[in-house]
Amino acid sequence: MELSLIARVEGPNLILRLIKLDDAAYVHSLRTNPLYNSHLSKVTGNVQDQRAWIEGYQARESAGQEFYYVIERKDGTRCGLVRLYDFDVESFSWGSWVLDENKTRKAALESTILSFGVGFDALGVQLVNVDVRVANEHAAAFYRRLGMVETHRTDQDIFFIYTREQFDTGRTHHLKQLSEN
């Protein structure tokens, strides 16, 4: 896999770009902000610790083990994060997804379609695995509207799958939605 092919993914209103060291303060601010972190794993430390984590992540990125994207509006304003990881021949996991107050109106749909496109089109897998905290009813409802299928749940998490076939079937419709006002 040529990293340059997935380093920057552009949609109608958003751009996904691989995270850089100078994103550490932004990532830390999202991950420690109670408005955005209630359904994410807890983060400790400071911006320098986040920077060190990104350095470690970049080795995994170079090895093709995971891809962590900053979501930006077309004007360059950062508005979120999303990560693809746990790749195998047939599937990948998708998560660490957070959108902030700078997001576009349809940022949830667009960032999902763009990032799933990396997994399905660029990496060639057939299935994405998504888990969401049970308490994150808003995200779970979004996943269901997209057509994801719940496979199981624990007291803490709901687990969904979404197939390449579902993605390919819905892509044209979703892209049309993103172009509408």
N, C-alpha and C positions, 0 to 999 in steps of 0.2 A: 504494500500500500504506500503510495507516494503521499507523504504528509502535506505537500503543497496543494493537493487536490481537495483536502478537507480543512485546511487552515482557516479559510474564510468562506462562509456560506451565506449567500445573499438571497433575500426574499423581497417581496413587494415593498415592505415597510421596515424590515429589520435585517440586521447582519449578525451572524454568529461568527466570532473569531476566537481562536484558541487563546487561552489566558496567558498573560505575561507577568513578569515579576512586578512591574509597576501597577498591577491591578490589586496588589495585596491589601492596600488600605480600603479599597472599595469592597472587596470580598469580606474583609474583617468587619466592616461597618454593617453589611447585610446580615452576616452570620451572628452578630451580637445585638442586632436591633430587635426588640421584642415585637415590633410590628410585623416582622418577617421570619423570625426564627422559631416560632412556637411549634412548628411541625418538622423542624430539622434536627439533626443530631447536635448535641451541645458542643460548643467551641470554647476552649480556654486559651489564654495567652493573649499576645498583643499583635500588632501589625508585623513586627519582625518575625514572630513565630509563623504567621500566615505566609510571609514571604519564604521562609524556610520550607514550609509545606509545599508551596508552589514549585520550589526548586526540586524537591523530591518527586513531585508529580511530573515534572518535565522529563525526568528519566523514564517514567512509565509511558508518557506520551511518545517519546522517541522509540520506545519498544513496541508501540501500537497496542498497549494494554488498556489505556483509557484516554478519553478526550474531554477536557473541561473547557467549556465555552463561556465567554462573556457575551451577553445579548446586548446589542446596541441598536438604537434608532438610526435611521439613515443620516441624521445630523451628527452622529458620533457620540451622542449621550448614552452612557451605559444605563441599562434598565433591568438587568437580571443576569442569572447564571443558570447553566444546565450542564450535566455531566453524563457521558456514556462510558460504561465500564463492564467488567465481567464478560468479556467477549469469549465466545466459543464458536465452533463451526456453524451452529444453527441460530444462536441468539446473542443478545446483549441486554444489559440492564441500563435503565434510564432513571436519573434522579438528580438530587441536589438542586432541584429546580426551584428557583425563586425569582419573582418579578417585583420590582419596586414601583414607587409612585411615578416614575418617569416613563413607564411602559406605554406603548401605543394601545389603542382601544381593543385590538384583536391580538395582542402580544401573546396571550396564552396559546391560541390556536397556531399562530405563525411560528413561534419558537418550537412548538411541538413538531409541526410538520417539517420544519427545516432540520431539526436534530434527528428525527426519525429517518429523514432522507439520507443522512450520513450513514446511519446503521444499515438501512435496507439497500440503498443504491451504491454507495461508495464501498461499504464493507461486505455487501452481498449476503447478509444474514436473512433469516426467514421469520424471526420472532423477537419481539421486545418484551422484556419483563419489567413491570413497574410495581413498586409498592408504595403505599401511602398510609399515613397514620389514620387510624379509625376516626379520630377527632377532626381530621381535615376533610370535613364534609364537602366543602366547596371543590377541592381538587378531585375527590372521588366522583362527584356528580359530573364534573368536566370529563373525566376518563370514561364514564358510562355513556355520556352524550357522543363522545368520539367513537364509541363502539367497542371499547375494551371489554374483555370478558374477565369477570372475577373468578379466580381459580380456588382461592381459599383465604382464610383470615385467621389471625391470632387475636388475643386481647388487645394488642397494640397496633397491628398492621392489617391492611387489606392488600392482597396480591392480585395483580391483573396481568393479562397477556394481550398483545395486539399483533396480528400477523401481517406479513408483507402483503398478502392478498387483500386484507382489509385496507391497508395503507394505499395500495395501488388503486383499489376501487374508489376510495374516498378522496384521493389527492386532487383530482380536477375540481370537484365540488368545493373542497376546502380552499384551494387557490382562488377560485371564483369569489368565494366569500371574502377573502382578504382584499380583493380588488374593489369590492363594493364599498360605498360610503356608509 
